[in-house]
């Protein structure tokens, strides 16, 4: 397999982009990524998206977006893996370049979620769960995570307020991100007073409904040598994916993200590193409970002690394992099909020393992890600054 490098990145601000259509939002990330790579063409385009057919009434995104950005004729299609669609598209692009099929590939993630009313968007998100045994019974996606949080609190005797440290950290970091939806600090007190959505999950436990797009240009090692944008090369050292049951009740242990455990182990082995070598971790904090479960499944904390890392300041930019360094899903925002690509864009900025006030000192190795559903599909990527 060939080495795969990130040659260019692009992203839009995350928010409510009512004045921009899906194709326009995708364009606004892809064109800057191509310019960043000093390229005008690509061999293929893979678009990560979850809800375009349901919320926008538009499928066939590959051909649509390729045409709109001036790349009519190239290989292009949509990749879907629920909220993990962005990272699934990235893995598709990685395999195409690593396998020698293409030298230049664009990977984009795009989602429009705010043009529909809340009930319709909630129903769309529920499609990431088991339709027959979860969604059809009226369990929303927020409710599933509330059940997990309630069980976690019971099993490990953890008070709800302990999860607030994840939200406080995310909002603190979002202040330094010009593309974040909520660059506003919060306190533990405001977290505790937040409106309850599905007990025990409140408004500040949850990532927002939003629109956005992010893109990366992937190239082979030989092609990377021909580029001269003067930035530090960033290599995708590992790409791994694992799955679990769609329905939470079918898992051996609902409080263990088995797909995170499996995919991270594969990724560490592929990259030839251990978890102790990481300088930062962009995890999938769609809900604060997922941040805790992710830290535990990936081996950064013992079971029931993921929240302790947050309480003890270990997850801050200055801490032992910085997470959500640009605000994460919680404060940057979670346009579901685009999230996995946003994570990689932000990790790339860190490894190139371009993260501004949020820069992790001496960042050299980063891990990103994108979760589809409540843990049914989990993709892990490791990036290295060469």
C-alpha positions as CSV (number, residue, x, y, z in Angstrom):
1,X,0.0,0.0,0.0
2,X,1.1,3.5,-0.7
3,X,1.4,6.3,1.9
4,X,-1.4,8.8,1.8
5,X,-1.0,12.5,2.5
6,X,-3.4,15.4,3.2
7,X,-2.5,18.1,0.7
8,X,-5.2,20.6,1.3
9,X,-8.1,21.4,3.7
10,X,-11.2,23.5,3.6
11,X,-14.2,24.1,5.9
12,X,-17.2,26.3,6.2
13,X,-18.4,28.0,9.4
14,X,-20.9,25.7,11.2
15,X,-24.3,27.1,11.9
16,X,-27.7,27.7,10.3
17,X,-26.9,28.3,6.6
18,X,-30.4,28.9,5.3
19,X,-29.2,31.1,2.4
20,X,-27.0,28.3,1.0
21,X,-28.2,25.1,-0.7
22,X,-26.5,21.7,-0.1
23,X,-24.4,22.0,-3.2
24,X,-23.3,25.5,-2.3
25,X,-22.3,24.5,1.2
26,X,-20.2,21.6,-0.2
27,X,-18.7,24.0,-2.8
28,X,-17.6,26.4,-0.1
29,X,-15.4,23.7,1.5
30,X,-14.1,21.9,-1.6
31,X,-12.9,24.9,-3.6
32,X,-10.8,26.2,-0.6
33,X,-9.3,22.7,-0.1
34,X,-8.3,22.5,-3.8
35,X,-6.8,26.0,-3.5
36,X,-4.9,25.0,-0.4
37,X,-3.4,22.1,-2.2
38,X,-2.6,24.3,-5.2
39,X,-4.7,22.0,-7.5
40,X,-7.5,22.4,-9.9
41,X,-8.4,18.8,-10.7
42,X,-8.9,15.5,-8.9
43,X,-9.4,11.9,-9.9
44,X,-12.3,11.2,-7.6
45,X,-14.7,12.8,-5.1
46,X,-16.3,11.0,-2.2
47,X,-19.1,12.8,-0.3
48,X,-19.9,11.9,3.2
49,X,-23.6,12.6,4.0
50,X,-26.4,11.1,6.1
51,X,-29.6,12.9,5.6
52,X,-29.7,14.6,2.2
53,X,-32.5,12.3,0.9
54,X,-34.7,12.7,3.9
55,X,-34.2,16.3,4.9
56,X,-33.3,18.0,1.6
57,X,-34.9,15.6,-0.9
58,X,-31.7,15.2,-2.8
59,X,-29.7,12.0,-3.3
60,X,-27.0,11.3,-6.0
61,X,-24.7,13.8,-4.3
62,X,-21.5,12.6,-6.0
63,X,-22.5,13.6,-9.4
64,X,-24.4,16.7,-8.2
65,X,-21.4,18.1,-6.2
66,X,-18.7,17.1,-8.7
67,X,-20.6,19.0,-11.5
68,X,-21.2,22.0,-9.3
69,X,-17.5,22.4,-8.3
70,X,-16.4,22.1,-11.9
71,X,-15.3,18.5,-11.9
72,X,-17.9,16.9,-14.1
73,X,-16.8,13.6,-15.5
74,X,-14.7,12.3,-12.5
75,X,-15.6,9.3,-10.3
76,X,-17.9,10.6,-7.6
77,X,-20.5,9.2,-5.2
78,X,-22.0,9.5,-1.7
79,X,-20.8,7.5,1.3
80,X,-23.2,6.9,4.2
81,X,-22.6,5.5,7.7
82,X,-25.0,7.6,9.8
83,X,-23.1,10.1,11.9
84,X,-19.9,8.4,10.8
85,X,-20.4,9.2,7.1
86,X,-17.6,11.8,7.0
87,X,-14.9,9.4,8.2
88,X,-16.4,6.6,6.0
89,X,-15.9,8.9,3.0
90,X,-12.3,9.6,4.2
91,X,-11.6,5.9,4.5
92,X,-12.9,5.4,1.0
93,X,-10.6,8.1,-0.3
94,X,-7.7,6.7,1.7
95,X,-8.2,3.2,0.2
96,X,-8.4,4.6,-3.3
97,X,-5.1,6.4,-3.0
98,X,-3.3,3.8,-0.9
99,X,-4.4,1.1,-3.3
100,X,-3.0,2.9,-6.3
101,X,-6.3,3.6,-8.0
102,X,-6.0,7.3,-7.8
103,X,-3.3,9.9,-7.1
104,X,-5.6,12.8,-6.1
105,X,-8.9,12.4,-4.3
106,X,-11.2,14.9,-2.7
107,X,-13.1,13.8,0.4
108,X,-16.0,16.1,1.5
109,X,-18.5,15.9,4.2
110,X,-21.7,18.0,4.0
111,X,-25.0,18.2,5.8
112,X,-28.0,20.5,5.9
113,X,-30.1,19.9,9.0
114,X,-31.8,23.2,9.8
115,X,-34.1,23.7,6.8
116,X,-36.6,21.3,8.4
117,X,-38.5,21.6,11.6
118,X,-37.2,19.9,14.7
119,X,-39.6,16.9,14.6
120,X,-38.5,16.0,11.0
121,X,-34.8,16.4,11.8
122,X,-35.2,14.2,15.0
123,X,-37.0,11.6,12.9
124,X,-34.2,11.7,10.4
125,X,-31.5,11.2,13.1
126,X,-33.4,8.3,14.5
127,X,-32.7,6.4,11.3
128,X,-29.2,5.8,12.7
129,X,-30.8,3.6,15.3
130,X,-32.6,0.2,14.8
131,X,-35.8,1.1,13.1
132,X,-37.7,-2.0,14.1
133,X,-36.7,-2.3,17.8
134,X,-35.8,1.3,18.8
135,X,-37.1,4.1,16.5
136,X,-40.5,2.4,15.9
137,X,-40.9,2.3,19.7
138,X,-40.6,6.0,19.9
139,X,-37.1,6.2,21.3
140,X,-35.3,9.2,19.9
141,X,-31.6,9.4,19.4
142,X,-31.3,11.7,22.4
143,X,-33.3,9.3,24.5
144,X,-31.0,6.4,23.6
145,X,-28.1,8.4,24.9
146,X,-30.1,9.4,28.0
147,X,-30.6,5.8,28.8
148,X,-26.8,5.2,28.5
149,X,-26.0,8.1,30.7
150,X,-28.6,7.0,33.3
151,X,-27.1,3.5,33.4
152,X,-23.6,4.9,33.6
153,X,-24.5,7.1,36.5
154,X,-26.1,4.2,38.3
155,X,-23.3,1.6,37.6
156,X,-20.4,3.9,38.6
157,X,-22.1,6.2,41.1
158,X,-21.3,9.3,39.0
159,X,-23.3,12.5,39.6
160,X,-24.8,14.2,36.5
161,X,-22.8,17.4,37.2
162,X,-19.5,15.5,36.6
163,X,-20.3,15.4,32.9
164,X,-20.3,19.2,32.8
165,X,-16.5,19.4,32.6
166,X,-16.7,18.0,29.0
167,X,-19.0,20.7,27.9
168,X,-17.1,23.5,29.7
169,X,-13.9,22.3,27.9
170,X,-15.5,22.2,24.5
171,X,-17.0,25.7,24.8
172,X,-13.7,27.1,26.1
173,X,-11.9,25.7,23.0
174,X,-14.6,26.9,20.6
175,X,-13.7,30.5,21.5
176,X,-10.5,30.1,19.5
177,X,-12.2,28.6,16.5
178,X,-13.6,31.1,13.9
179,X,-15.8,28.3,12.4
180,X,-17.4,27.2,15.6
181,X,-21.2,27.5,16.1
182,X,-21.0,28.3,19.8
183,X,-17.7,30.2,20.6
184,X,-19.2,31.1,24.0
185,X,-17.8,30.1,27.4
186,X,-20.1,28.2,29.8
187,X,-19.7,27.5,33.5
188,X,-20.5,24.4,35.5
189,X,-23.3,26.4,37.1
190,X,-24.9,27.2,33.8
191,X,-24.5,23.6,32.8
192,X,-26.3,22.4,35.9
193,X,-29.2,25.0,35.2
194,X,-29.6,24.0,31.5
195,X,-32.9,22.9,30.2
196,X,-33.5,19.2,30.4
197,X,-34.1,17.4,27.0
198,X,-34.3,13.7,27.9
199,X,-33.5,13.2,31.6
200,X,-30.6,13.1,32.5
201,X,-29.3,14.7,29.2
202,X,-29.8,18.5,29.2
203,X,-29.2,21.1,26.5
204,X,-25.5,21.5,27.3
205,X,-24.9,17.7,27.2
206,X,-25.9,17.8,23.6
207,X,-24.3,18.8,20.3
208,X,-26.5,21.2,18.1
209,X,-28.5,20.7,15.0
210,X,-26.6,22.6,12.3
211,X,-25.3,22.9,8.7
212,X,-21.7,22.7,7.5
213,X,-19.2,21.2,5.1
214,X,-15.5,20.3,5.4
215,X,-13.1,18.8,2.8
216,X,-9.6,17.4,2.4
217,X,-7.5,16.6,-0.6
218,X,-5.7,13.3,-0.4
219,X,-2.6,12.6,-2.5
220,X,-0.1,9.8,-3.0
221,X,3.4,10.2,-1.6
222,X,5.0,10.7,-5.0
223,X,2.4,13.3,-5.9
224,X,2.9,15.1,-2.5
225,X,6.5,15.6,-3.4
226,X,5.5,17.7,-6.4
227,X,3.4,20.1,-4.3
228,X,5.0,23.2,-2.8
229,X,2.6,25.0,-0.5
230,X,5.3,25.2,2.2
231,X,3.3,23.5,4.9
232,X,4.2,20.5,7.0
233,X,3.1,17.3,5.3
234,X,0.5,15.4,7.2
235,X,0.3,11.6,6.6
236,X,-2.7,9.3,7.3
237,X,-0.8,6.7,9.2
238,X,-3.8,4.5,10.0
239,X,-7.4,4.1,8.9
240,X,-9.6,1.5,10.6
241,X,-13.3,0.7,11.1
242,X,-15.3,-1.7,13.2
243,X,-19.0,-2.4,13.9
244,X,-21.3,-3.4,16.7
245,X,-25.0,-4.1,16.8
246,X,-27.3,-1.3,15.7
247,X,-29.6,-1.7,18.7
248,X,-28.1,-0.9,22.1
249,X,-30.0,-3.7,23.8
250,X,-28.3,-6.3,21.6
251,X,-24.8,-5.5,22.8
252,X,-22.9,-7.6,25.3
253,X,-22.5,-4.5,27.4
254,X,-24.3,-1.3,26.6
255,X,-21.7,0.8,28.4
256,X,-18.8,-0.5,26.3
257,X,-18.1,0.8,22.8
258,X,-16.7,-2.4,21.4
259,X,-16.3,-0.9,17.9
260,X,-14.1,1.9,19.3
261,X,-12.0,-0.6,21.1
262,X,-11.5,-2.8,18.0
263,X,-10.9,0.1,15.5
264,X,-8.5,1.9,17.7
265,X,-6.5,-1.2,18.3
266,X,-6.3,-1.8,14.6
267,X,-5.3,1.8,14.0
268,X,-2.5,1.7,16.6
269,X,-1.1,-1.5,15.1
270,X,-1.3,-0.1,11.6
271,X,0.4,3.2,12.6
272,X,3.0,1.3,14.8
273,X,2.3,3.4,17.9
274,X,0.6,3.1,21.2
275,X,-2.1,5.3,22.8
276,X,0.7,7.0,24.9
277,X,2.2,8.4,21.7
278,X,-0.9,10.6,20.9
279,X,-0.7,14.3,21.3
280,X,-4.4,14.9,20.9
281,X,-7.7,13.1,20.3
282,X,-10.6,14.5,18.4
283,X,-13.4,12.2,19.8
284,X,-17.1,12.1,18.9
285,X,-18.7,14.1,21.8
286,X,-22.2,14.2,20.3
287,X,-23.3,13.8,23.9
288,X,-21.1,14.1,27.0
289,X,-21.8,10.5,27.8
290,X,-20.2,9.5,24.5
291,X,-17.0,11.4,25.5
292,X,-16.7,9.4,28.7
293,X,-17.4,6.1,26.9
294,X,-15.0,6.9,24.2
295,X,-12.1,7.6,26.5
296,X,-12.7,4.4,28.3
297,X,-13.1,2.1,25.3
298,X,-9.9,3.5,23.7
299,X,-8.0,2.8,26.9
300,X,-7.4,6.3,28.2
301,X,-9.3,5.7,31.4
302,X,-10.6,2.7,33.4
303,X,-14.3,1.9,33.1
304,X,-16.4,4.4,35.1
305,X,-13.5,6.9,35.3
306,X,-13.7,8.7,31.9
307,X,-15.4,11.6,33.6
308,X,-12.4,11.9,36.0
309,X,-10.1,12.8,33.2
310,X,-12.3,15.8,32.5
311,X,-12.7,16.7,36.2
312,X,-8.9,16.6,36.7
313,X,-8.2,18.8,33.7
314,X,-6.4,16.1,31.6
315,X,-8.5,16.8,28.5
316,X,-7.7,20.5,28.2
317,X,-5.3,21.8,25.5
318,X,-2.6,21.9,28.1
319,X,-3.6,18.5,29.6
320,X,-2.3,15.0,29.1
321,X,-4.8,14.2,26.3
322,X,-6.3,17.3,24.7
323,X,-9.8,16.5,23.2
324,X,-12.2,18.7,21.3
325,X,-9.4,21.1,20.7
326,X,-11.5,23.3,18.4
327,X,-14.7,22.9,20.2
328,X,-15.7,19.4,19.3
329,X,-19.1,18.3,18.2
330,X,-20.5,20.0,21.3
331,X,-19.5,23.6,20.5
332,X,-18.1,23.6,17.0
333,X,-21.2,21.8,16.0
334,X,-22.3,18.5,14.6
335,X,-23.5,18.6,11.0
336,X,-23.6,14.8,11.1
337,X,-22.3,13.7,7.7
338,X,-19.6,16.3,7.8
339,X,-18.3,15.8,11.3
340,X,-15.7,13.2,10.6
341,X,-14.1,15.4,8.0
342,X,-14.2,18.4,10.3
343,X,-12.3,16.4,12.8
344,X,-9.5,15.6,10.3
345,X,-9.3,19.2,9.1
346,X,-8.9,20.4,12.7
347,X,-6.3,17.7,13.5
348,X,-4.4,18.7,10.4
349,X,-4.3,22.3,11.6
350,X,-2.9,21.1,14.9
351,X,-0.1,19.1,13.2
352,X,0.8,21.9,10.9
353,X,1.0,24.4,13.8
354,X,-1.9,26.4,12.4
355,X,-4.5,26.1,15.2
356,X,-3.9,29.6,16.6
357,X,-4.8,30.1,20.2
358,X,-5.9,26.5,20.4
359,X,-2.5,25.1,19.3
360,X,-1.4,22.0,21.2
361,X,2.3,22.4,21.9
362,X,4.6,20.2,19.8
363,X,1.6,18.3,18.3
364,X,3.0,15.5,16.1
365,X,0.4,12.6,16.3
366,X,-3.3,13.0,16.3
367,X,-6.2,10.5,16.4
368,X,-9.7,11.2,15.2
369,X,-12.7,9.0,15.9
370,X,-16.1,9.3,14.2
371,X,-19.1,7.3,15.5
372,X,-22.1,6.2,13.4
373,X,-25.3,5.8,15.4
374,X,-24.9,5.1,19.1
375,X,-21.7,3.1,18.5
376,X,-22.7,0.7,15.7
377,X,-20.0,2.0,13.2
378,X,-16.8,3.6,14.5
379,X,-14.0,4.8,12.4
380,X,-10.5,5.7,13.7
381,X,-7.8,7.6,11.8
382,X,-4.3,8.4,13.0
383,X,-2.5,11.4,11.5
384,X,1.2,12.1,11.7
385,X,3.1,15.2,10.9
386,X,6.1,14.1,8.8
